[in-house]
Amino acid sequence: MKLVRFSLLILAFILLGSQVMAQGTLRIATEGAYPPFNEIDKNGTVVGFDVDISLALCEAMDVKCTIVINEWDTILDGLTSNKYDAVIASMANTPERAKLADFTGYYYRSRSTFVGNPSKQFVQTRDGVKGMTLGAQAGTTQAEYLNKNFEGSATIKLGKTTSDTFAMLAKGEVDAMLSDSLTIFDFLQTEEGRRFDFIGAPLPKGDPSSEACIAVRKGDSELTAAFNKAIKDIRLSGVYEKINRKYFPFSIY
């Protein structure tokens, strides 16, 4: 009986996704606290690479977009409860998240690395970080990596958002922070970030955090396929490159 109910639930979500595409509207969620990918500007408008990509993908699919702001720690919950139709928020596809949602192919790639004071010694081993305080955003693959590899050796301090964690670094509350190298690149351009730099070695290419994907409701193969096609379309049309150059002087695809 439980299997039948689960199958009916999946079928309902698939039909819902088809209905969304037929109606020509998409509700896309992003965090709004992960610059330069998504953040709230001084006018209260959500902006960033993820937002521009969302709008470009919707245009390529010939649908209208509504951008929804949701906190990171409940962003997949909102997807499964039908608050929105997709999540475009620099999310990595991990085995745990894949239990809750389906994912497209990547729409940008990066590497996670540490940022800190370059004048201080930083050895990226359990012995090397002993006695240090390491930071990351809670609920991220970077936080998971710190807990898995350095818990018990270093103190792990997690911020609610990436911006909060950068603030902890600037205030000296953490000795080093693990984050996406592209968010670090953006931070290093700021006044408070100028005294910091990349330290240590990037995480391996195979780490899940190296690829950002779009999350859709479990079983919605139609919407997943539409997004994958749209990613290819904006790449071929040059729209993707134009957005890329707006934020970074190098390709992140």
LINLINJO-V511379 format. One record per residue. N is the residue number from 1. PSI is psi in whole degrees, -180 to 180 (999 if undefined). NEAR is the number of other ideal C-beta (glycine too) atoms within 12 Angstrom. Layout:
n;psi;near
N;PSI;NEAR
N;PSI;NEAR
This chain:
n;psi;near
1;-43;7
2;-38;8
3;-41;9
4;-44;10
5;-41;11
6;-43;14
7;-41;15
8;-36;15
9;-45;19
10;-43;21
11;-40;19
12;-41;19
13;-37;31
14;-46;24
15;-36;20
16;-43;28
17;-41;34
18;-40;21
19;-40;19
20;-47;31
21;-38;30
22;-35;16
23;-16;16
24;26;16
25;146;19
26;134;38
27;117;31
28;128;43
29;144;41
30;168;43
31;-43;39
32;16;31
33;35;35
34;66;43
35;146;34
36;15;35
37;-41;41
38;129;42
39;164;31
40;123;21
41;-179;14
42;-18;7
43;2;8
44;15;10
45;138;14
46;129;32
47;171;28
48;175;34
49;-47;39
50;-38;43
51;-47;37
52;-40;32
53;-41;46
54;-48;42
55;-38;28
56;-40;32
57;-41;40
58;-41;34
59;-40;21
60;-29;26
61;-2;32
62;46;18
63;161;27
64;149;20
65;140;32
66;124;24
67;126;33
68;133;28
69;131;31
70;140;30
71;148;25
72;-42;35
73;-14;20
74;16;22
75;-34;37
76;-30;34
77;-41;22
78;-34;29
79;-48;37
80;-25;28
81;12;18
82;31;23
83;-24;22
84;174;37
85;-20;45
86;160;49
87;119;46
88;91;48
89;39;49
90;42;48
91;132;44
92;148;38
93;105;31
94;160;26
95;-38;13
96;-43;16
97;-31;30
98;-15;18
99;-22;14
100;-24;26
101;162;38
102;158;35
103;146;35
104;180;32
105;174;22
106;152;27
107;-8;41
108;159;40
109;150;28
110;-175;36
111;143;32
112;140;42
113;173;33
114;150;42
115;141;43
116;-166;37
117;115;23
118;-15;17
119;-9;10
120;143;19
121;136;16
122;111;27
123;120;22
124;56;28
125;168;16
126;-41;18
127;-37;13
128;-30;23
129;6;32
130;129;16
131;-6;15
132;165;33
133;121;27
134;141;41
135;156;41
136;168;45
137;136;41
138;143;26
139;12;31
140;167;41
141;-30;35
142;-41;45
143;-41;34
144;-41;28
145;-44;32
146;-46;38
147;-37;23
148;-38;18
149;-23;27
150;-3;34
151;134;19
152;-18;15
153;-52;22
154;160;31
155;128;22
156;123;32
157;123;31
158;135;32
159;156;33
160;-39;25
161;168;32
162;-39;42
163;-40;32
164;-39;26
165;-38;41
166;-37;38
167;-38;24
168;-39;32
169;-46;39
170;-34;26
171;-5;17
172;15;19
173;-21;21
174;149;34
175;-31;33
176;154;42
177;138;51
178;124;52
179;174;51
180;136;46
181;-26;33
182;-34;39
183;-33;48
184;-44;36
185;-45;28
186;-43;30
187;-39;32
188;-18;28
189;-12;19
190;165;21
191;-45;10
192;-18;18
193;-8;26
194;-26;14
195;3;18
196;172;31
197;171;24
198;137;29
199;156;31
200;-169;31
201;146;19
202;155;27
203;157;29
204;153;14
205;-31;14
206;-6;13
207;137;28
208;-28;30
209;-5;39
210;-9;29
211;130;28
212;129;39
213;168;35
214;131;45
215;134;40
216;167;44
217;145;40
218;127;29
219;-6;25
220;75;35
221;-30;23
222;-47;25
223;-38;42
224;-46;30
225;-38;21
226;-42;31
227;-44;40
228;-42;26
229;-42;21
230;-36;36
231;-44;32
232;-40;22
233;-46;22
234;-22;30
235;-46;26
236;-33;14
237;-13;17
238;-5;13
239;-42;24
240;-48;29
241;-38;21
242;-43;17
243;-43;33
244;-48;27
245;-20;17
246;-29;20
247;-30;30
248;142;26
249;18;12
250;159;15
251;136;16
252;10;33
253;999;25
